[in-house]
Amino acid sequence: MKNKIVIALSLVTFLTFGQAKKPTLMVVPSDAWCNKNGFMAEVENQGMKMKIPDYRRALLNDELQMVIAKINTLMADRGFPMKDLQAGIKSLDQDNAEASIKTGKSGSSITESPFDKLKRSAKADIIVQLTYSISTTGPKKTVTFNLQGLDSYTDKQIAGAQGSGKPSFATEIPVLLEEAVLSQLDRFNVQLQKHFDDMFANGREITIRIRKFDSWDKDLDEEIKGDMTISEVIEEWMRKNSVKARFTTSDATENMMFFEQVRIPVYDEKGSASDARGYVRKLQKYLAAEPLKISSKLTMKGLGQATLILGEK
């Protein structure tokens, strides 16, 4: 009887693990690969010119398309839901709404890069950046690769795998890549799942900035609710609404507040993936209601960075 119970419990554990929800992934060519192969675009960000990967142009490269498709297949075979980069770009093209740019009292502006917009549109939990190169020795080819798993909300690396395949007579690059990647893929996947499991237990990480418009006749040190200042009211809301009250107030002045490592639920009440916009929207509604009646403007950068500018809509 005891053995039957042990077997039954083991079966339940196996089924539960096998049905564990996995993070959604999107594979993109790394900045290094795009730069090496001439797929960079120049954009202006806060008055300064900078280079960013041009994924739209890079995907005209047939080899890259096949390589991304191969990685997508390998990960999908292991149960990971995949977001396709090309489909994500097409979806983004259909939504031409530009991110708002507002100037706060500090004079700094909030901008959103094309990649931030892509992440917000695709809503993948993890971005897998791929770098690969091919070397030839006689009739044989060798592929060297690097996979970096980045939390799409924080851009922090949470998994990595790199290596080189054995010299091969194979001519198809996806075949060479598969042979090289397979030996490292399971360890990489374990790292991805470990990060996602931590998010389920402790919440997804985002950052929040609070600023004020120049035209607003108040500041964050002003008392507005009993003997509490506006900044104290906001911190109290954060304590009540973050997972396990986990967040860090990295900076706070009369004109701004900066919260890092803010933990929010992975999914909202409707079962949709949570993001900084949905979370801070609740704070925005709270501040706008009686008795506070503080209007504000919400701007976004990607999935995990939100700025709430107080004083106007």
C-alpha positions in Angstrom: 0.0 0.0 0.0 2.8 2.4 0.9 4.5 1.7 -2.4 1.3 2.5 -4.3 1.0 5.8 -2.5 4.7 6.7 -3.3 4.1 5.8 -7.0 0.9 7.9 -7.1 2.6 10.9 -5.6 5.5 10.6 -8.0 3.1 10.4 -10.9 1.3 13.6 -9.7 4.6 15.4 -9.4 5.7 14.3 -12.8 2.4 15.4 -14.4 2.5 18.7 -12.5 6.1 19.4 -13.7 5.3 18.3 -17.2 2.3 20.7 -17.3 4.2 23.6 -15.7 3.6 26.8 -17.6 6.6 27.9 -19.7 7.7 31.4 -20.6 7.0 32.7 -24.1 10.2 33.3 -26.1 11.2 35.4 -29.1 14.5 34.8 -31.0 16.3 37.8 -32.4 19.7 38.3 -34.0 22.0 40.0 -31.4 23.4 43.5 -31.7 26.8 42.1 -32.4 25.5 39.9 -35.3 23.6 42.8 -36.8 26.6 45.1 -36.6 29.0 42.6 -38.1 26.7 41.9 -41.0 25.7 45.5 -41.7 22.2 45.5 -40.4 22.2 48.6 -38.2 20.1 51.7 -38.4 20.9 55.2 -37.1 18.2 56.9 -35.0 18.1 60.0 -32.9 17.5 59.6 -29.2 17.2 62.6 -26.9 19.2 64.7 -29.4 21.9 62.1 -29.8 22.4 59.8 -32.7 22.7 56.1 -31.9 22.8 52.8 -33.8 20.3 50.1 -33.3 19.7 46.7 -35.0 17.5 46.9 -38.1 15.6 43.6 -37.8 13.3 44.4 -40.7 16.3 44.6 -43.1 18.1 41.7 -41.3 15.2 39.4 -42.0 15.7 39.8 -45.7 18.7 37.6 -45.2 17.5 34.1 -46.1 20.2 32.4 -44.0 19.1 34.4 -40.8 15.5 33.5 -41.4 16.3 29.8 -41.6 18.5 29.9 -38.5 15.8 31.7 -36.5 13.3 29.2 -37.7 15.5 26.3 -36.6 16.0 27.7 -33.1 12.2 28.3 -32.9 11.6 24.7 -33.8 14.1 23.4 -31.3 12.6 25.4 -28.5 9.0 24.7 -29.5 9.8 20.9 -29.5 10.7 21.4 -25.9 7.4 23.0 -25.0 8.3 26.6 -25.1 5.6 28.9 -26.7 7.4 31.0 -29.4 6.8 34.5 -30.7 8.0 34.9 -34.3 10.2 38.0 -34.9 8.9 38.6 -38.4 5.3 38.3 -37.3 6.0 40.7 -34.5 7.4 43.3 -36.9 4.4 43.0 -39.1 2.1 43.4 -36.1 4.1 46.5 -35.1 3.8 48.0 -38.6 0.1 47.7 -38.4 0.1 49.7 -35.1 1.7 53.0 -36.0 0.9 54.7 -32.8 4.0 56.6 -31.7 5.0 56.6 -28.0 4.4 59.9 -26.2 7.4 62.1 -25.4 7.0 64.4 -22.4 9.4 66.6 -20.7 9.5 66.7 -16.9 10.8 69.3 -14.5 14.3 67.8 -14.7 14.3 68.6 -18.5 14.8 64.9 -19.5 12.6 63.2 -22.0 11.1 59.8 -22.2 11.7 58.0 -25.5 11.0 54.5 -26.7 13.2 52.7 -29.2 11.9 50.6 -32.0 13.0 47.5 -30.1 11.1 48.6 -27.0 8.0 49.0 -29.2 8.6 45.5 -30.6 8.9 44.0 -27.1 5.7 45.8 -26.1 3.9 44.5 -29.2 5.1 40.9 -29.1 4.8 40.5 -25.3 7.3 37.7 -25.1 8.5 36.9 -21.5 12.1 36.3 -22.7 14.1 37.6 -25.6 16.7 35.1 -26.9 19.5 36.9 -28.6 21.4 34.8 -31.1 24.9 35.3 -32.4 26.5 32.8 -34.8 29.5 32.7 -37.2 30.7 30.1 -39.7 34.4 29.2 -40.3 35.6 27.0 -43.1 38.6 24.6 -43.1 39.0 22.8 -46.4 35.7 21.2 -47.3 34.4 21.3 -43.7 32.5 24.0 -41.9 32.2 24.8 -38.2 29.6 27.0 -36.5 30.2 28.9 -33.3 27.1 30.2 -31.5 26.1 32.3 -28.5 22.6 32.3 -27.0 21.6 34.9 -24.4 18.2 34.8 -22.6 17.1 38.3 -21.6 14.2 39.1 -19.4 12.2 41.3 -21.8 10.9 43.5 -18.9 14.3 44.3 -17.4 16.8 43.4 -20.2 18.8 41.4 -17.6 20.5 38.2 -18.8 19.0 35.2 -17.1 20.4 32.4 -19.2 23.3 31.7 -21.6 24.8 29.0 -23.8 27.7 29.1 -26.1 29.9 26.7 -28.0 31.2 25.4 -31.3 30.1 22.4 -33.3 32.3 19.7 -34.7 33.7 20.3 -38.2 31.2 18.9 -40.7 30.7 18.4 -44.4 27.1 19.6 -44.1 26.4 22.7 -46.2 23.2 23.9 -44.7 23.8 26.4 -41.8 20.6 25.4 -39.8 21.9 21.8 -39.8 25.3 22.9 -38.5 23.7 25.1 -35.9 21.4 22.3 -34.6 24.3 20.0 -34.2 26.2 22.6 -32.2 23.3 23.8 -30.1 21.8 20.5 -29.0 24.5 19.7 -26.5 23.9 23.0 -24.7 20.2 23.5 -25.1 18.9 21.5 -22.2 21.0 23.5 -19.7 19.9 26.7 -21.3 16.3 25.7 -21.0 16.7 24.8 -17.3 18.0 28.4 -16.7 15.1 29.9 -18.6 12.6 27.8 -16.6 14.2 28.6 -13.3 13.9 32.3 -13.9 10.2 31.9 -14.9 9.5 29.8 -11.8 11.0 32.5 -9.7 8.7 35.0 -11.3 5.7 32.9 -10.4 6.8 32.7 -6.8 8.0 36.3 -6.3 6.5 38.3 -9.1 7.7 39.8 -12.4 10.2 42.7 -12.1 9.5 46.2 -13.5 10.8 49.8 -12.9 8.6 52.9 -12.3 9.4 56.6 -12.4 7.2 59.3 -10.9 7.6 62.8 -12.2 5.7 66.1 -12.3 4.8 68.6 -15.0 6.2 72.1 -14.7 2.7 73.5 -14.7 1.6 71.6 -11.6 1.3 73.7 -8.5 2.2 70.9 -6.2 5.3 68.7 -5.5 5.8 65.2 -4.0 6.6 66.5 -0.5 3.2 68.3 -0.2 0.8 66.8 2.4 -2.4 65.6 0.8 -3.9 62.8 2.8 -4.0 63.5 6.5 -0.4 63.9 7.5 1.0 61.9 4.5 2.8 63.5 1.6 2.1 62.6 -2.0 5.3 60.5 -2.1 4.3 58.6 1.1 0.8 57.9 -0.4 2.5 56.5 -3.5 4.8 54.3 -1.5 1.9 53.0 0.7 0.1 52.0 -2.5 3.2 50.2 -3.8 3.5 48.2 -0.5 -0.1 47.1 -0.8 0.0 46.2 -4.5 3.4 44.7 -5.2 4.0 41.0 -4.7 5.1 40.4 -1.1 5.6 44.2 -0.8 8.8 43.8 -2.8 10.2 47.0 -4.3 13.1 49.4 -3.9 12.8 53.2 -3.7 16.1 54.0 -5.4 15.6 57.8 -5.4 13.1 60.3 -4.2 13.0 64.1 -4.2 10.3 66.7 -4.2 10.1 66.4 -8.0 10.6 62.7 -8.8 10.6 59.1 -7.5 12.3 56.1 -8.9 11.3 52.6 -8.0 13.3 49.5 -9.0 12.8 45.8 -8.6 9.1 46.3 -8.3 7.5 42.8 -8.3 4.1 42.5 -10.0 2.0 39.4 -10.6 2.9 37.4 -13.8 -0.7 37.4 -14.8 -3.6 39.8 -14.1 -7.1 39.0 -12.9 -8.1 38.1 -16.5 -5.3 35.7 -17.0 -3.4 38.0 -19.4 0.3 38.6 -19.0 0.9 41.6 -16.7 3.1 44.5 -17.7 4.2 47.8 -16.3 1.4 49.7 -18.1 -1.4 47.7 -16.6 0.1 47.9 -13.1 0.8 51.7 -13.1 -2.6 52.3 -14.7 -4.1 51.1 -11.5 -1.9 53.6 -9.5 -3.0 56.3 -12.0 -6.7 55.6 -11.3 -6.1 55.5 -7.5 -4.4 58.9 -7.6 -7.2 60.4 -9.8 -10.0 59.3 -7.5 -11.3 61.1 -4.5 -9.9 62.4 -2.2 -6.6 62.8 -4.0 -7.8 63.9 -7.5 -4.3 64.0 -9.0 -4.4 63.8 -12.8 -1.4 62.3 -14.6 0.0 61.1 -17.9 1.3 57.5 -18.3 4.2 56.8 -20.8 5.9 53.5 -21.5 9.2 52.1 -22.5 8.9 48.5 -23.6 7.0 46.1 -21.2 8.8 46.8 -18.0 9.4 50.5 -17.7 6.6 53.0 -16.9 6.7 56.7 -16.1 3.8 58.5 -14.5 3.9 62.3 -14.9 1.7 64.1 -12.3 -0.3 67.3 -12.8 -1.8 66.9 -16.3 -3.4 64.3 -18.5 
